[in-house]
Amino acid sequence: MIERYRKAFNAAFSAKKYEELICSLQKGFTEIPFRIAETPVFIPKDLKDKLIAAGEEIIALIKHPDFKSLTAAAIPAEWHIPGENDHPHFLTFDFGICKDELGNLVPKLIEMQGFPSLYGFQPLLGRTYKKAYDLPDNLSPYFEGLNEATYVALLKKVILGPHQPHEVALMDIAAPEQKTLIDFLITEKLLGIKILSLTDIFKKDRNLYYSENGQDIQLKRIYNRLIFDEIAGQTELFNKSFDPREVLDIEWITHPNWFYRISKYTLPFLKSDFVPETWFLSQLGSIPADLENYVLKPLFSFAGMGVMIEVREEDIKAIKDPENWILQRKVVYAPVLQAPDAGVKVEIRLMYLWADGEEPQLCITLARLSRGKMIGVRYNQDFDWVGGSIGLMDQ
């Protein structure tokens, strides 16, 4: 979207360079099962400033003294985990890039999470894009005050805290089978922590352990990548491991309750030019006459599952649990990134780290490019110049 970089990039692009990009990303790690876009996003200063301002508005709500009481109902009773801390350690905000009536680029909030996603992979992606395409040194994936070394140092501070790497584990339900395995492997290399599946961990009294070389090693922290909703109906796995709903002597990075507090549930509480109008369906006074301009979303779903983008009045009336749904004004993505053949829609994720005793820090971005009806793999299977990417900014 910075025209001089876009023109130069497109003129120099080749399929061979893209193949080399993918090979470089995977080398020494694993095959990437999700699509990497051919190009990074060149974020202009005006849009960067708007993204920063939008993020600060959202954080102001999260830091409000009443935020926990405001979001108490967000946590399903069956998945309330004891020992919640004062703030999440990770914040990610997804913005669709649109145009206003004057043609200016504006970000509009789509989703938000108090949960980590690809914090290890994105630095590698940014570095590899720059090397594969010989991009200028002044382009950086990091926001002010950070470079790769200081970013990794902050990531270590957040995830390890005062503990030794062997006392901290990245945990998911079946870690080696996850689509984000490359991120797990990079994180392991950067921090020295273990990658463990849920069933690799066992409990003695209130402590958690894993076995290595015939020894039981106590865990002090879990870098949690497990979404507990994903194991609904599989709680027998806890019999082979531990039940996270019990009182345990373990620190969560980040605590699972924040996944629910900072989510689609938070959207109706945000009033901003950067946030589309959003209502809990249970609190909707009347059904808008222009439903074609709205989208209906279940609160507790992932990767776009269950979202209705062509909403009818009968769809709303048929909802049996309106307290678990939101109605949101549609965000009209603009095809702002120029591929060789056409414009491509862009979504930018702001990624924050929030160390204990410090303020949240905006670090890096994740971008997703789309030509389909929605952002997401299943809507873009037959296209190129789509998929996961990163934002690069002038420094």
KAHU-V164065 format. One record per residue. RES is the residue in one letter. PHI is phi as a letter, one per 20 degrees, with the letter a starting at -180 (* if undefined). Layout:
BEGIN
RES,PHI
RES,PHI
END
This chain:
BEGIN
M,*
I,e
E,g
R,f
Y,f
R,f
K,f
A,f
F,f
N,f
A,f
A,e
F,f
S,b
A,f
K,f
K,f
Y,f
E,f
E,f
L,g
I,f
C,f
S,f
L,f
Q,e
K,g
G,n
F,c
T,a
E,f
I,e
P,e
F,d
R,f
I,e
A,f
E,f
T,c
P,f
V,d
F,e
I,e
P,f
K,g
D,f
L,f
K,g
D,f
K,f
L,f
I,f
A,f
A,f
G,f
E,f
E,f
I,f
I,f
A,g
L,f
I,f
K,e
H,f
P,g
D,e
F,f
K,f
S,f
L,f
T,d
A,g
A,f
A,f
I,e
P,g
A,g
E,f
W,c
H,f
I,d
P,f
G,n
E,f
N,e
D,e
H,b
P,f
H,e
F,c
L,c
T,c
F,c
D,d
F,c
G,f
I,e
C,c
K,c
D,e
E,f
L,e
G,n
N,e
L,f
V,c
P,e
K,c
L,f
I,d
E,b
M,b
Q,b
G,e
F,b
P,f
S,b
L,m
Y,f
G,e
F,f
Q,f
P,g
L,f
L,f
G,f
R,f
T,f
Y,g
K,f
K,f
A,f
Y,d
D,l
L,e
P,g
D,f
N,f
L,e
S,c
P,e
Y,d
F,e
E,g
G,n
L,c
N,c
E,f
A,f
T,f
Y,f
V,f
A,f
L,f
L,f
K,f
K,g
V,f
I,e
L,e
G,l
P,e
H,e
Q,e
P,g
H,f
E,e
V,c
A,c
L,e
M,c
D,b
I,f
A,b
A,g
P,f
E,e
Q,f
K,f
T,e
L,g
I,f
D,f
F,f
L,f
I,f
T,f
E,g
K,f
L,f
L,d
G,n
I,e
K,e
I,d
L,c
S,f
L,g
T,f
D,e
I,d
F,c
K,d
K,c
D,l
R,d
N,d
L,d
Y,b
Y,c
S,d
E,b
N,l
G,m
Q,d
D,e
I,d
Q,f
L,e
K,d
R,c
I,d
Y,e
N,e
R,d
L,e
I,e
F,f
D,g
E,f
I,d
A,g
G,n
Q,c
T,f
E,f
L,f
F,f
N,f
K,e
S,b
F,b
D,e
P,f
R,e
E,e
V,f
L,c
D,e
I,b
E,e
W,d
I,c
T,e
H,f
P,g
N,f
W,f
F,g
Y,e
R,f
I,d
S,a
K,g
Y,f
T,f
L,g
P,f
F,e
L,e
K,c
S,a
D,f
F,e
V,c
P,f
E,g
T,b
W,c
F,f
L,f
S,f
Q,d
L,f
G,f
S,b
I,f
P,g
A,f
D,d
L,g
E,f
N,e
Y,c
V,c
L,d
K,c
P,f
L,f
F,d
S,b
F,c
A,l
G,m
M,f
G,n
V,f
M,d
I,e
E,d
V,e
R,d
E,g
E,f
D,f
I,f
K,f
A,e
I,f
K,e
D,c
P,g
E,f
N,d
W,c
I,c
L,d
Q,c
R,f
K,f
V,e
V,e
Y,f
A,d
P,f
V,e
L,d
Q,e
A,e
P,g
D,d
A,a
G,f
V,c
K,e
V,c
E,c
I,c
R,d
L,e
M,c
Y,d
L,d
W,c
A,f
D,g
G,m
E,c
E,e
P,f
Q,c
L,f
C,d
I,b
T,c
L,c
A,c
R,c
L,d
S,b
R,d
G,e
K,f
M,c
I,f
G,q
V,g
R,f
Y,e
N,c
Q,f
D,d
F,d
D,d
W,l
V,c
G,o
G,f
S,b
I,b
G,e
L,d
M,c
D,f
Q,d
END
